[in-house]
Amino acid sequence: MIVYSADSQVRRPRQLARAMVRDLAQARELSWRLCVRDIRALYRQSLLGVLWSFAPPVVTALIFILLQQANVLNLAETSIPYPVYVLTGTILWQVFTESLNAPLRSVKASQSMLVRINFPREALIISAMLVVLFNLLIKTAVLAGLFLWFRVPLTWGVLAATVPVLMLVLLGIGAGLLLTPVGMLYSDVTAALPTLTQILFFLTPVVYAPPQTFPLSLIVALNPVSPLLIAARDLAVTGELNNPVGFFFASALALLLLLAGWIIFRISLPIVIERVGA
């Protein structure tokens, strides 16, 4: 029997680690069922259905493409066609933001179940990540059509790009896990996230080439999303990894953030459930 006690988990880190691994294994079937439920609920009452999974990045990319062609924005030259560059960037950015919002959204959607039933909480996080990956597959079809239109050669880098994309998802999930306990108690987190992600969007080379001059170059370098997004785009489009050091540091940070978020999520969730259910 697994006892979800914050005090006992803090005092016994070895038992906590064993419980985390055990719950992760036990959550497989439930996480798949929750994933199917969430995907059906997401598209069941939607007229456009799966179009919503790629409409936002496509619309955002079109806006910046039109602004760039009209010389309203003076963006630096990119080594690949700008439409390919910006659409790849906006799709990768949406993957990150969906991952960031996924844990809190999944836990809130299952709030009543959390109060009444004792089950491995990891199932909620795994199912949320599976939904993000499902939406990513739909977006990949759009990118494939764009690559064919602009005759972008397909290389083995497309397969290698799955690694930084996965790290981008894990970075978002890890940060989302850290925000989830606070977001369950205070609605300010949900209200502030769109503003914070919008600010981060402009601090990440999504629609512009990475700046080479200080201080913008330092800001981009310190942003952990930047090297992962750049690595995924470079590998997918050119087959090259131009900043391996930044990529490996950001990947290590993503894994550490995921582990820290997982631990804090497990320790704090019983307390949060008790306060929410009171």
C-alpha positions as CSV (number, residue, x, y, z in Angstrom):
1,M,0.0,0.0,0.0
2,I,1.4,3.4,-1.0
3,V,0.8,6.2,1.6
4,Y,0.9,9.6,0.1
5,S,2.2,11.5,3.1
6,A,4.3,14.5,2.5
7,D,6.1,14.3,5.8
8,S,7.1,10.6,5.4
9,Q,8.2,11.1,1.8
10,V,10.5,14.0,2.8
11,R,12.1,12.0,5.7
12,R,12.6,8.8,3.7
13,P,14.1,9.8,0.3
14,R,14.9,6.1,-0.6
15,Q,11.4,5.1,0.0
16,L,10.2,8.1,-2.0
17,A,12.4,7.0,-5.0
18,R,11.1,3.4,-4.8
19,A,7.5,4.6,-4.6
20,M,8.0,7.0,-7.6
21,V,9.4,4.2,-9.8
22,R,6.6,1.8,-8.6
23,D,3.9,4.3,-9.3
24,L,5.3,5.1,-12.7
25,A,5.1,1.4,-13.7
26,Q,1.6,1.1,-12.3
27,A,0.4,4.2,-14.1
28,R,0.8,2.9,-17.6
29,E,-2.7,1.5,-18.3
30,L,-4.5,4.3,-16.5
31,S,-2.4,7.0,-18.2
32,W,-3.4,5.5,-21.6
33,R,-7.1,5.5,-20.7
34,L,-6.9,9.1,-19.5
35,C,-5.1,10.1,-22.7
36,V,-7.8,8.6,-24.9
37,R,-10.4,10.3,-22.7
38,D,-8.7,13.7,-23.0
39,I,-8.2,13.5,-26.8
40,R,-11.8,12.6,-27.3
41,A,-13.0,15.4,-25.0
42,L,-10.7,17.8,-26.8
43,Y,-12.1,17.2,-30.3
44,R,-15.6,15.8,-29.6
45,Q,-17.5,19.1,-29.6
46,S,-15.2,21.0,-32.0
47,L,-16.3,21.9,-35.5
48,L,-12.8,22.2,-36.8
49,G,-11.5,19.2,-34.9
50,V,-7.8,18.5,-35.3
51,L,-7.3,21.8,-37.2
52,W,-7.1,23.5,-33.8
53,S,-3.9,21.6,-33.1
54,F,-1.9,23.4,-35.8
55,A,-4.1,26.5,-36.6
56,P,-2.4,28.8,-33.9
57,P,1.2,28.3,-35.0
58,V,0.2,28.6,-38.7
59,V,-1.7,31.8,-38.1
60,T,1.2,33.3,-36.1
61,A,3.7,32.3,-38.7
62,L,1.5,33.9,-41.5
63,I,1.4,37.1,-39.6
64,F,5.1,37.4,-39.2
65,I,5.7,36.3,-42.9
66,L,3.4,39.1,-44.1
67,L,5.0,41.6,-41.8
68,Q,8.5,40.6,-43.0
69,Q,7.5,40.7,-46.7
70,A,5.9,44.1,-46.2
71,N,9.1,45.4,-44.5
72,V,7.2,46.3,-41.4
73,L,9.6,44.2,-39.4
74,N,13.3,44.2,-40.2
75,L,14.3,40.6,-39.3
76,A,17.7,39.2,-39.8
77,E,18.3,37.0,-42.8
78,T,17.9,33.3,-42.2
79,S,19.9,30.5,-43.8
80,I,16.6,28.8,-44.9
81,P,13.4,30.1,-46.5
82,Y,11.8,32.4,-44.0
83,P,8.3,30.7,-44.2
84,V,10.0,27.3,-43.3
85,Y,12.0,29.0,-40.6
86,V,9.1,30.8,-38.9
87,L,6.5,28.0,-39.2
88,T,9.0,25.4,-37.8
89,G,9.7,27.8,-34.9
90,T,6.1,28.5,-34.1
91,I,5.2,24.8,-34.1
92,L,8.1,24.0,-31.8
93,W,7.1,26.9,-29.6
94,Q,3.5,25.6,-29.3
95,V,4.8,22.2,-28.4
96,F,6.7,23.8,-25.5
97,T,3.7,25.9,-24.3
98,E,1.3,22.9,-24.5
99,S,3.8,20.9,-22.4
100,L,4.1,23.8,-19.9
101,N,0.3,24.0,-19.5
102,A,-0.4,20.2,-19.7
103,P,0.3,19.2,-16.0
104,L,-1.9,21.9,-14.4
105,R,-4.7,21.3,-17.0
106,S,-4.6,17.6,-16.5
107,V,-4.7,17.8,-12.7
108,K,-7.5,20.3,-12.7
109,A,-9.5,18.2,-15.1
110,S,-9.2,15.2,-12.7
111,Q,-9.7,17.2,-9.5
112,S,-12.8,15.4,-8.4
113,M,-11.2,12.0,-9.1
114,L,-8.1,13.0,-7.0
115,V,-10.3,13.8,-4.0
116,R,-12.2,10.6,-4.1
117,I,-9.8,7.9,-5.5
118,N,-6.3,6.9,-4.5
119,F,-4.3,6.1,-7.6
120,P,-0.8,6.8,-9.0
121,R,-0.7,10.5,-9.7
122,E,1.9,10.0,-12.4
123,A,-0.9,8.7,-14.6
124,L,-2.1,12.3,-15.0
125,I,1.3,13.6,-16.1
126,I,2.0,10.7,-18.5
127,S,-1.4,11.2,-20.1
128,A,-0.9,14.9,-20.4
129,M,2.5,14.3,-22.2
130,L,0.9,11.7,-24.5
131,V,-1.7,14.3,-25.5
132,V,1.1,16.8,-26.3
133,L,2.8,14.1,-28.5
134,F,-0.4,13.3,-30.2
135,N,-0.9,16.9,-31.2
136,L,2.7,17.0,-32.3
137,L,2.1,14.2,-34.8
138,I,-0.6,16.3,-36.4
139,K,1.7,19.3,-36.6
140,T,4.4,17.1,-38.2
141,A,2.1,16.5,-41.1
142,V,1.9,20.2,-41.8
143,L,5.6,20.6,-41.6
144,A,6.1,17.7,-44.1
145,G,3.9,19.5,-46.6
146,L,5.8,22.7,-46.1
147,F,9.1,20.9,-46.6
148,L,7.8,19.4,-49.9
149,W,6.5,22.8,-51.1
150,F,9.9,24.5,-50.5
151,R,11.9,21.4,-51.6
152,V,13.7,21.2,-48.3
153,P,15.9,18.0,-48.5
154,L,15.0,15.4,-46.0
155,T,18.1,14.0,-44.1
156,W,18.7,11.8,-41.1
157,G,18.6,15.0,-39.1
158,V,14.8,14.8,-39.2
159,L,15.1,11.7,-37.0
160,A,17.8,13.2,-34.8
161,A,15.5,16.3,-34.3
162,T,13.2,14.1,-32.2
163,V,15.7,14.2,-29.3
164,P,15.7,18.0,-28.8
165,V,11.9,18.0,-29.4
166,L,11.5,15.5,-26.6
167,M,13.8,17.6,-24.4
168,L,11.6,20.6,-25.2
169,V,8.5,18.6,-24.1
170,L,10.3,17.5,-20.9
171,L,11.4,21.0,-20.1
172,G,7.8,22.2,-20.4
173,I,6.5,19.3,-18.3
174,G,9.1,19.9,-15.6
175,A,8.3,23.6,-15.3
176,G,4.6,22.8,-15.4
177,L,5.0,20.3,-12.6
178,L,6.6,23.0,-10.4
179,L,3.7,25.4,-11.1
180,T,0.9,22.8,-10.7
181,P,0.7,22.8,-6.8
182,V,0.5,26.6,-6.7
183,G,-1.8,26.7,-9.7
184,M,-4.3,24.3,-8.0
185,L,-4.5,26.7,-5.0
186,Y,-4.4,30.0,-6.7
187,S,-6.0,31.0,-10.0
188,D,-3.3,33.7,-10.5
189,V,-1.0,31.1,-12.0
190,T,-3.5,30.2,-14.8
191,A,-4.2,33.9,-15.4
192,A,-0.5,34.9,-15.5
193,L,0.8,32.0,-17.7
194,P,-0.3,33.4,-21.1
195,T,1.4,36.8,-20.3
196,L,4.6,35.1,-19.2
197,T,4.7,32.8,-22.2
198,Q,4.1,35.7,-24.5
199,I,7.1,37.5,-23.0
200,L,9.2,34.4,-23.3
201,F,8.1,34.0,-26.9
202,F,9.8,37.3,-27.8
203,L,12.9,36.3,-25.9
204,T,13.2,33.1,-27.9
205,P,14.4,33.0,-31.5
206,V,11.1,31.6,-32.8
207,V,10.5,34.1,-35.6
208,Y,13.9,35.8,-35.8
209,A,17.5,34.6,-36.2
210,P,19.5,34.3,-33.0
211,P,21.0,37.8,-32.3
212,Q,24.7,38.1,-32.3
213,T,25.1,41.3,-30.4
214,F,25.1,41.9,-26.7
215,P,22.9,42.0,-24.6
216,L,20.3,40.3,-26.7
217,S,22.7,37.4,-27.5
218,L,23.2,36.8,-23.7
219,I,19.4,36.9,-23.0
220,V,18.8,34.3,-25.7
221,A,21.7,32.2,-24.5
222,L,20.4,32.2,-20.9
223,N,16.9,31.2,-22.1
224,P,16.8,27.3,-21.8
225,V,14.1,27.1,-24.5
226,S,16.3,28.7,-27.1
227,P,19.1,26.0,-27.6
228,L,16.5,23.2,-27.7
229,L,14.2,25.0,-30.2
230,I,17.2,26.0,-32.3
231,A,18.7,22.5,-32.2
232,A,15.4,20.9,-33.2
233,R,14.9,23.3,-36.1
234,D,18.5,23.1,-37.4
235,L,18.5,19.3,-37.3
236,A,15.1,19.0,-39.0
237,V,15.9,21.5,-41.8
238,T,19.6,21.4,-42.3
239,G,20.7,18.2,-40.6
240,E,23.3,20.1,-38.5
241,L,23.7,20.8,-34.8
242,N,25.3,24.2,-34.6
243,N,25.3,24.7,-30.8
244,P,26.0,21.3,-29.2
245,V,27.2,22.8,-25.9
246,G,24.0,24.9,-25.4
247,F,21.9,21.9,-26.4
248,F,23.5,19.5,-23.9
249,F,23.3,22.1,-21.1
250,A,19.6,22.8,-21.8
251,S,18.9,19.1,-22.0
252,A,20.5,18.5,-18.7
253,L,18.5,21.3,-17.2
254,A,15.3,19.9,-18.7
255,L,16.0,16.5,-17.0
256,L,16.9,18.1,-13.7
257,L,13.8,20.3,-13.8
258,L,11.6,17.3,-14.6
259,L,13.0,15.3,-11.6
260,A,12.6,18.3,-9.3
261,G,9.1,19.0,-10.5
262,W,8.1,15.3,-10.1
263,I,9.4,15.2,-6.5
264,I,7.7,18.4,-5.5
265,F,4.5,17.4,-7.3
266,R,4.4,14.1,-5.3
267,I,5.2,15.7,-2.0
268,S,2.8,18.7,-2.3
269,L,-0.1,17.1,-4.1
270,P,-1.6,15.3,-0.9
271,I,-1.6,18.7,0.9
272,V,-3.1,20.4,-2.1
273,I,-5.8,17.7,-2.4
274,E,-6.7,18.1,1.2
275,R,-7.0,21.9,0.9
276,V,-9.0,21.7,-2.3
277,G,-11.3,19.0,-1.0
278,A,-12.0,20.8,2.3
